[in-house]
Amino acid sequence: MLKLNPSVLITAGSTREFIDPVRYISNSSSGKMGAALASAALAAGSKVTVICAQVSANFPKNAKIIKVISARQMFESVKESVKFCQIFISAAAVADFAPVKFSKIKLKKSSQYTTLKLKKTPDILQYVGRHKGLRVVVGFALESENLEFNAQKKLKNKNLDFIVANGIDAVCSKDVRATLIFKDGKKLKFAKMKKEKLAKRIIYEALHCAKTAISY
């Protein structure tokens, strides 16, 4: 049974998949949206846990912060922490691929071309969607093309309650232009706004979904 003030679990930041002790695969996510979501959820009266990879943003002191590095570490932490939350928001920029092998020593430049073998990282959002129960699960879709089509596909495939669709211009930006797409087909399209303002609306909608679940 969901609580009236649901606890919120948020993933944030960019994971790092190390090739050798100094080189890694990652992305330029700042973690600003995750920090904004944590602040908004706390302001709404929820208990907040953030599983945090590499970030440049500051997170509120009242949130519980669990620091991780890789997608695998984030996955294992989510599997443990999601048991105790009623709302899960996947705002982290998780690397889709990781090196098959990690070199304990720094790799030397041996030729003009080098082949790096990669493997898929765990699909954290898909795992939570498959085991959601009465939880509210929210995802993000960052796309360079066919934004709403790809977001709707992800919404369905991951079994989400709603998804936040935005373009690649949102990365490292203070502002974002986004569309919230819900599993019942409803869409909320917003003009460019501060991430803090969008975060408040995302938390509002997530809490509404949670209260609707309680009524059933």
Backbone torsions as a table, in degrees:
resi	resn	phi	psi	omega
1	MET	NA	133.2	179.3
2	LEU	-75.6	146.6	177.7
3	LYS	-81.7	159.8	178.0
4	LEU	-67.4	-32.6	173.9
5	ASN	-114.8	81.9	-172.0
6	PRO	-60.5	143.1	173.0
7	SER	-77.6	146.4	-172.5
8	VAL	-120.7	130.0	174.3
9	LEU	-111.0	126.5	-177.0
10	ILE	-125.0	135.8	168.7
11	THR	-102.3	144.8	-175.0
12	ALA	-150.4	158.8	175.0
13	GLY	86.5	-177.0	-178.1
14	SER	-111.7	130.4	177.9
15	THR	-76.8	159.6	176.3
16	ARG	-123.2	129.1	179.8
17	GLU	-113.9	102.4	-169.5
18	PHE	-75.3	137.5	175.3
19	ILE	-91.4	-45.6	174.3
20	ASP	-146.0	-173.7	-173.9
21	PRO	-60.4	-17.8	-176.3
22	VAL	-122.3	-15.1	-176.4
23	ARG	-111.5	144.3	-178.8
24	TYR	-153.7	162.6	172.9
25	ILE	-97.0	130.3	179.8
26	SER	-157.8	-161.2	178.4
27	ASN	-149.9	179.4	-171.1
28	SER	-98.0	18.7	178.7
29	SER	-60.7	136.7	-176.9
30	SER	-93.1	-21.6	-175.4
31	GLY	85.7	5.3	-177.2
32	LYS	-62.8	-39.3	179.7
33	MET	-66.8	-40.8	177.2
34	GLY	-60.3	-41.8	178.5
35	ALA	-65.4	-40.8	179.0
36	ALA	-65.2	-39.9	177.8
37	LEU	-64.5	-41.8	179.4
38	ALA	-62.1	-44.3	179.3
39	SER	-63.6	-42.6	-179.3
40	ALA	-65.8	-39.9	179.9
41	ALA	-67.7	-40.0	177.3
42	LEU	-64.3	-41.7	179.2
43	ALA	-63.6	-27.7	179.3
44	ALA	-83.6	-1.2	176.3
45	GLY	95.9	10.0	-178.8
46	SER	-91.3	152.9	170.1
47	LYS	-82.1	132.2	-171.1
48	VAL	-124.1	132.4	170.9
49	THR	-120.6	133.1	178.1
50	VAL	-119.0	123.2	172.1
51	ILE	-95.0	111.3	-162.6
52	CYS	-117.5	124.5	172.8
53	ALA	-95.4	-150.0	-177.9
54	GLN	-66.8	126.3	-179.5
55	VAL	-140.9	160.0	170.9
56	SER	-114.8	-4.6	-179.2
57	ALA	-86.8	159.0	176.5
58	ASN	-98.6	134.9	-178.3
59	PHE	-104.0	148.9	-178.7
60	PRO	-62.1	144.1	-176.4
61	LYS	-65.5	-28.9	-175.9
62	ASN	-79.4	-6.0	176.5
63	ALA	-87.6	143.9	173.6
64	LYS	-80.6	123.9	-176.8
65	ILE	-109.8	124.7	175.0
66	ILE	-114.0	115.8	-175.5
67	LYS	-92.8	135.2	177.3
68	VAL	-135.1	173.0	178.1
69	ILE	-118.8	-56.9	-172.7
70	SER	-97.3	168.6	175.8
71	ALA	-62.8	-39.0	179.4
72	ARG	-62.8	-43.7	178.3
73	GLN	-64.1	-40.4	178.2
74	MET	-65.1	-40.9	178.6
75	PHE	-59.9	-48.3	-179.0
76	GLU	-64.3	-37.8	179.2
77	SER	-68.9	-39.8	177.3
78	VAL	-63.8	-44.6	-179.6
79	LYS	-56.0	-37.2	179.9
80	GLU	-78.8	-44.0	-172.4
81	SER	-79.1	-28.8	-175.2
82	VAL	-66.2	-19.9	178.1
83	LYS	-61.1	-25.5	-172.6
84	PHE	-108.0	10.2	-179.4
85	CYS	-117.2	159.4	176.5
86	GLN	-109.3	-20.0	176.2
87	ILE	-129.3	129.8	176.9
88	PHE	-119.4	126.2	179.1
89	ILE	-122.6	116.9	-177.3
90	SER	-94.3	90.8	-178.8
91	ALA	-105.3	-0.6	-179.9
92	ALA	-73.9	150.7	173.1
93	ALA	-99.0	89.8	-174.9
94	VAL	-87.0	130.5	177.9
95	ALA	-61.7	132.6	-179.0
96	ASP	-77.0	-22.9	-177.0
97	PHE	-134.2	151.3	176.6
98	ALA	-135.0	153.7	177.9
99	PRO	-60.5	142.3	177.2
100	VAL	-64.4	-39.3	-179.6
101	LYS	-125.5	144.0	174.7
102	PHE	-105.3	128.7	178.0
103	SER	-91.1	125.1	-179.1
104	LYS	-72.5	-17.5	176.5
105	ILE	-115.7	154.5	179.8
106	LYS	-63.7	127.3	-179.1
107	LEU	-71.2	138.7	179.8
108	LYS	-94.3	153.2	176.7
109	LYS	-75.7	109.6	-173.9
110	SER	-105.6	-23.6	-179.0
111	SER	-157.3	176.7	-178.5
112	GLN	-67.9	-33.5	-178.1
113	TYR	-121.2	139.9	178.0
114	THR	-131.9	136.4	178.3
115	THR	-101.3	128.2	178.9
116	LEU	-114.2	116.2	179.8
117	LYS	-83.6	132.9	-176.8
118	LEU	-120.7	156.6	174.5
119	LYS	-130.8	156.5	179.6
120	LYS	-70.4	143.6	174.4
121	THR	-87.5	163.9	179.2
122	PRO	-60.7	140.6	178.0
123	ASP	-88.3	94.0	-173.8
124	ILE	-63.9	-47.0	-176.7
125	LEU	-65.6	-38.9	178.1
126	GLN	-64.3	-40.2	178.3
127	TYR	-60.5	-48.0	-178.7
128	VAL	-64.8	-40.2	178.6
129	GLY	-61.4	-36.7	-179.6
130	ARG	-73.8	-22.9	-177.2
131	HIS	-118.4	29.7	-169.9
132	LYS	-72.3	-34.1	-175.2
133	GLY	59.3	-125.8	177.7
134	LEU	-93.0	5.7	179.7
135	ARG	-67.8	152.2	170.2
136	VAL	-93.5	127.5	-177.3
137	VAL	-121.0	125.3	-176.6
138	VAL	-122.4	133.9	178.6
139	GLY	-122.6	173.1	176.0
140	PHE	-122.7	144.9	174.3
141	ALA	-124.1	112.6	177.7
142	LEU	-106.1	112.3	-172.6
143	GLU	-131.6	149.6	175.7
144	SER	-95.9	-13.5	179.0
145	GLU	-157.4	159.5	179.4
146	ASN	47.2	50.3	-170.8
147	LEU	-57.3	-56.9	-175.3
148	GLU	-69.2	-36.0	178.4
149	PHE	-62.1	-49.4	-179.0
150	ASN	-67.2	-35.2	178.6
151	ALA	-66.7	-42.3	179.0
152	GLN	-64.7	-37.0	177.0
153	LYS	-63.6	-43.3	178.8
154	LYS	-66.8	-40.5	177.4
155	LEU	-53.6	-46.6	-178.6
156	LYS	-72.9	-48.4	-175.3
157	ASN	-64.7	-30.9	-177.6
158	LYS	-96.3	-1.9	178.3
159	ASN	61.0	53.4	-177.1
160	LEU	-95.6	159.4	173.2
161	ASP	-81.8	-41.1	169.0
162	PHE	-158.7	165.0	-176.2
163	ILE	-132.8	146.5	177.9
164	VAL	-102.5	112.8	-177.5
165	ALA	-100.4	124.4	176.0
166	ASN	-146.3	159.8	-178.5
167	GLY	-83.3	173.0	-176.0
168	ILE	-70.2	-12.6	177.2
169	ASP	-69.8	-9.0	178.9
170	ALA	-76.5	-20.2	-176.5
171	VAL	-65.2	125.5	178.0
172	CYS	65.2	8.2	179.7
173	SER	-93.4	153.7	175.0
174	LYS	-81.9	-19.6	-177.7
175	ASP	-115.1	159.8	-180.0
176	VAL	-152.9	144.2	172.6
177	ARG	-112.0	117.5	-169.9
178	ALA	-136.5	159.7	172.8
179	THR	-126.6	128.2	173.8
180	LEU	-93.6	124.0	-179.4
181	ILE	-117.6	125.1	-174.5
182	PHE	-102.7	158.5	-176.5
183	LYS	-65.6	-21.1	178.0
184	ASP	-87.2	4.0	177.4
185	GLY	98.5	-10.7	179.9
186	LYS	-66.9	143.6	177.5
187	LYS	-129.7	138.6	173.5
188	LEU	-123.0	111.6	-177.3
189	LYS	-104.8	127.7	-176.3
190	PHE	-114.9	144.3	172.6
191	ALA	-71.9	172.3	-178.6
192	LYS	-58.9	129.9	-178.4
193	MET	-148.1	167.7	175.7
194	LYS	-65.6	146.5	179.6
195	LYS	-61.4	-31.5	178.7
196	GLU	-63.5	-39.3	179.9
197	LYS	-69.1	-43.5	177.7
198	LEU	-63.1	-40.1	179.9
199	ALA	-58.6	-40.8	178.8
200	LYS	-61.7	-39.4	179.8
201	ARG	-70.3	-38.8	178.4
202	ILE	-61.8	-45.1	178.8
203	ILE	-64.1	-41.7	177.7
204	TYR	-57.3	-47.0	-178.4
205	GLU	-68.1	-38.1	178.7
206	ALA	-65.0	-41.4	178.2
207	LEU	-66.6	-37.1	176.6
208	HIS	-62.8	-43.3	177.2
209	CYS	-61.6	-39.9	-179.5
210	ALA	-65.6	-42.0	179.4
211	LYS	-67.4	-34.2	175.6
212	THR	-64.0	-39.7	178.6
213	ALA	-63.7	-35.7	179.8
214	ILE	-62.6	-39.2	-176.1
215	SER	-65.2	-19.0	178.5
216	TYR	-91.0	NA	NA
